[in-house]
Amino acid sequence: MLKSITKIGNSQGLILDAALLELSGLRVGDQVNITVHEGGAITLTPVRRTASPEAVTFILDRGWQCRIEPLWCRTARARRTVDLAL
């Protein structure tokens, strides 16, 4: 995919269209880690929150579905909700 660097206020940036965001699983406000490689290649890697094994066990043992986004969260069995500080 070819993109152009665009002026955004006093800065420059890349505009990521909705299809690209959907394919990458990113949303507005998500953080990405930027790595510049030899030769100038740039890699953007999503920063994903992860839960401790204790938090996973807590949720799955009680059948609760949490409000955080990791994949394991979608497998919770009940409809109740709990917020965890990770």
CYANA upper distance limits for C-alpha pairs under 8 A (distance plus 0.5 A):
  3 LYS  CA     14 LEU  CA      7.50
  3 LYS  CA     15 ILE  CA      8.31
  4 SER  CA     14 LEU  CA      7.10
  5 ILE  CA     12 GLN  CA      6.86
  5 ILE  CA     13 GLY  CA      5.90
  5 ILE  CA     14 LEU  CA      5.69
  5 ILE  CA     15 ILE  CA      8.40
  6 THR  CA     12 GLN  CA      5.95
  6 THR  CA     13 GLY  CA      5.82
  6 THR  CA     14 LEU  CA      6.48
  6 THR  CA     15 ILE  CA      7.85
  7 LYS  CA     11 SER  CA      6.42
  7 LYS  CA     12 GLN  CA      4.90
  7 LYS  CA     13 GLY  CA      6.88
  8 ILE  CA     12 GLN  CA      5.79
  8 ILE  CA     13 GLY  CA      6.84
 16 LEU  CA     20 LEU  CA      6.63
 16 LEU  CA     21 LEU  CA      7.01
 17 ASP  CA     21 LEU  CA      6.89
 18 ALA  CA     22 GLU  CA      6.57
 19 ALA  CA     23 LEU  CA      6.65
 20 LEU  CA     24 SER  CA      6.67
 21 LEU  CA     25 GLY  CA      6.37
 21 LEU  CA     26 LEU  CA      5.49
 21 LEU  CA     27 ARG  CA      6.91
 22 GLU  CA     26 LEU  CA      6.94
 22 GLU  CA     27 ARG  CA      8.37
 26 LEU  CA     30 ASP  CA      6.84
 26 LEU  CA     46 PRO  CA      7.81
 30 ASP  CA     46 PRO  CA      7.98
 30 ASP  CA     47 VAL  CA      7.99
 31 GLN  CA     46 PRO  CA      6.74
 31 GLN  CA     47 VAL  CA      6.06
 32 VAL  CA     44 LEU  CA      6.43
 32 VAL  CA     45 THR  CA      5.78
 32 VAL  CA     46 PRO  CA      4.85
 32 VAL  CA     47 VAL  CA      5.73
 33 ASN  CA     43 THR  CA      8.50
 33 ASN  CA     44 LEU  CA      6.14
 33 ASN  CA     45 THR  CA      5.54
 33 ASN  CA     46 PRO  CA      6.76
 33 ASN  CA     47 VAL  CA      6.89
 34 ILE  CA     42 ILE  CA      7.38
 34 ILE  CA     43 THR  CA      6.25
 34 ILE  CA     44 LEU  CA      5.28
 34 ILE  CA     45 THR  CA      7.05
 35 THR  CA     42 ILE  CA      6.15
 35 THR  CA     43 THR  CA      5.64
 35 THR  CA     44 LEU  CA      7.09
 36 VAL  CA     40 GLY  CA      6.59
 36 VAL  CA     41 ALA  CA      6.31
 36 VAL  CA     42 ILE  CA      5.08
 36 VAL  CA     43 THR  CA      7.01
 37 HIS  CA     41 ALA  CA      5.66
 37 HIS  CA     42 ILE  CA      6.71
 37 HIS  CA     43 THR  CA      8.33
 48 ARG  CA     70 PRO  CA      8.19
 49 ARG  CA     69 GLU  CA      8.17
 49 ARG  CA     70 PRO  CA      7.52
 50 THR  CA     70 PRO  CA      7.06
 50 THR  CA     86 LEU  CA      8.25
 51 ALA  CA     55 ALA  CA      6.52
 51 ALA  CA     56 VAL  CA      7.09
 51 ALA  CA     70 PRO  CA      8.24
 51 ALA  CA     86 LEU  CA      6.75
 52 SER  CA     56 VAL  CA      7.01
 52 SER  CA     86 LEU  CA      8.06
 53 PRO  CA     57 THR  CA      6.67
 54 GLU  CA     58 PHE  CA      6.55
 55 ALA  CA     59 ILE  CA      6.77
 55 ALA  CA     84 LEU  CA      8.25
 56 VAL  CA     60 LEU  CA      6.60
 56 VAL  CA     72 TRP  CA      8.27
 57 THR  CA     61 ASP  CA      6.19
 58 PHE  CA     62 ARG  CA      6.90
 59 ILE  CA     63 GLY  CA      6.50
 59 ILE  CA     64 TRP  CA      5.70
 59 ILE  CA     65 GLN  CA      7.33
 59 ILE  CA     66 CYS  CA      7.77
 59 ILE  CA     76 ALA  CA      7.71
 60 LEU  CA     64 TRP  CA      6.90
 60 LEU  CA     76 ALA  CA      6.42
 60 LEU  CA     77 ARG  CA      8.11
 63 GLY  CA     76 ALA  CA      6.16
 63 GLY  CA     77 ARG  CA      5.50
 63 GLY  CA     78 ALA  CA      5.53
 64 TRP  CA     76 ALA  CA      6.26
 64 TRP  CA     77 ARG  CA      6.96
 64 TRP  CA     78 ALA  CA      5.68
 64 TRP  CA     79 ARG  CA      7.10
 64 TRP  CA     80 ARG  CA      5.93
 64 TRP  CA     81 THR  CA      6.39
 64 TRP  CA     82 VAL  CA      7.34
 65 GLN  CA     73 CYS  CA      6.76
 65 GLN  CA     74 ARG  CA      7.71
 65 GLN  CA     75 THR  CA      8.35
 65 GLN  CA     76 ALA  CA      5.41
 65 GLN  CA     77 ARG  CA      7.34
 65 GLN  CA     78 ALA  CA      6.68
 65 GLN  CA     79 ARG  CA      6.68
 65 GLN  CA     80 ARG  CA      6.53
 65 GLN  CA     81 THR  CA      5.64
 65 GLN  CA     82 VAL  CA      7.24
 66 CYS  CA     73 CYS  CA      6.66
 66 CYS  CA     76 ALA  CA      8.34
 66 CYS  CA     81 THR  CA      5.77
 66 CYS  CA     82 VAL  CA      5.55
 66 CYS  CA     83 ASP  CA      6.45
 66 CYS  CA     84 LEU  CA      7.94
 67 ARG  CA     73 CYS  CA      8.41
 67 ARG  CA     81 THR  CA      7.34
 67 ARG  CA     82 VAL  CA      7.25
 67 ARG  CA     83 ASP  CA      6.43
 68 ILE  CA     73 CYS  CA      7.60
 68 ILE  CA     83 ASP  CA      7.99
 68 ILE  CA     84 LEU  CA      8.31
 69 GLU  CA     73 CYS  CA      7.01
 70 PRO  CA     74 ARG  CA      8.13
 71 LEU  CA     75 THR  CA      8.09
 72 TRP  CA     76 ALA  CA      7.92
